[in-house]
Amino acid sequence: MDIVRVRRDIEICLALKKQGAIRDMDWNLEGMDNWLAIYGAFKLPAGEFNFPDGNIKLPIPANLYDQKRDGKFQFYKDIYIDEKLRRIVKGREHHIERMIPNHDNREKGKGWSYLCIIPLDVGAETDIRSLLPIVQGWIINNGR
């Protein structure tokens, strides 16, 4: 894990919070359960979802930002979203497509559901800001 880049992601999120672009964030870099949570990580269209914005939790893998042989870098692979997030269609709430409650025991009972999308490996200048629109776009544009 490139701890400098991980800490940069935390600093970026703190700056986004200060600017009002996200509501809040939290993280843990101690022990085996390393993660980053972003509350209000992205806006959702009014009337299409039961919340105005989306929350995500990202486990921080041991190889985050490690360089691979092809020159690309490992990126966040597991994405969890608020388990209560729902799409509203014709006045009825529906689960988000590819949202898997209780995917593993890591987040069971903690208010998070696994979102089964996996971002590709990234370049040297990529940071957490690249992930937020990917998750937002996927949630908004799939399952309509």
N, C-alpha and C positions, 0 to 999 in steps of 0.2 A: 504494500500500500504506500502510495506517495502521500505522506501525512501533510506535506506542505500544500498540495493541491486540495486535499480534504479540508484543511483549515481555511483555505481560500474560499471554498464553497460555503463554509459557515460564515465567513466574513461577508460574502456576497449576499447571503440570506439576511444577515443582520442589517446590511445597507438597504436591501429591498424593504425590510420592515420599517426602517427609519423613514424611507421615502413613501410609505403607505402602499407599496405595491403588493405586499403580503400582510396578513394580520399578525402572525406570530410564528415563531419557530423554536425548536428545541432539539437537542442532540445528546448523544452519549458516545464518548470515544474511549471508555474504560472497560476493561474486561473483554469478554467474548461477544457480548451483545451490543455491537456498535451500530448506531443508526442516526438518521437525520429526519426530523418531522417538520413539515411546512404546512401551516394553517392558513387557508386562503391563498393557496399556491397559484390558483388561476381562477378567473371569472367564468361563470356559466351563464348562458342566455336565460333571461327572466322568463318564467312560465314553462320552460322545458325541463327543469329539474326542481327537486324539492329544496335545494340549497342554492344560495346566490354564488357560492364559490366552492372549490374543491380542496380537500386536505389530502396530503400524501405523506407516507412514511417510507423511507428508503433505508433498508439495511445496508451497512457499509461493508462490502466484502473485503477479505484480506488482500485481494489483488487489485483493488480500486486504483485506477490510473497507472498501473504497471504497464510498461511498454511491452508489446508483443513483437515477435520476429518480423512481422510485416510492417512495423513502424507505427501501427495504430496502438491505442491505449484502451485498457479495460475500463468499462463504465458501469454505472449502476445497472444491475440486471433485474433485481426483484423490486417490484413497485406495489405498494399497498395503498388503498384508498379508503376513505371513511365508509364503514360497512353500512351506514344508513343512507348513503347517497342513492337516489333513485331518479330515473327519467320519468317525466310525466307525459303520457300520451292519452289524449281524449279524456283528461281528468283522472286517469288512473296511474298509479305508481308502478313502475317496472324496474327490475334489477338492471344494472349496467351490464351490457354484454361483455363477456369474458371476465366478469368479477366472480371470484371463487372464494366464498366464505370458508373459513377453517381449512385453508389450503395446507397449512402445516401447523405444528404446535407452537411455533415461535410467536405468532400473533393471536393465537386462539384466545378469545375472551377479552381482548384488549381494544376492541372497537375498530379493527382494521380488516379489510378483505383484500386478498391477492388480486391484482389486475394482471391478467395473462397477456402482457405485451412485453417484448424484450427489445430495448434499444440496441442498436449496433455499436460496435467499438468506435472510438472517436479519435480525433486528431489532438495534437499537443495543446492547442489553444482552447479546447472545449471545456466548459464548466457546467455547473448545475443549471445555469440559465438556459442551456440547450434542451434540458429534459422537460422543463415545465410546459412549453408549448406542444411538445410531442404528446404528453399525457392529456393535456387540455383538448387538443385537436382530435385525438382518438375518442375521448369520451363524448365530445360534442357531435362528431360526424358518424359514429357507428351506432347502429341500433335505431336509427330514425325510421 
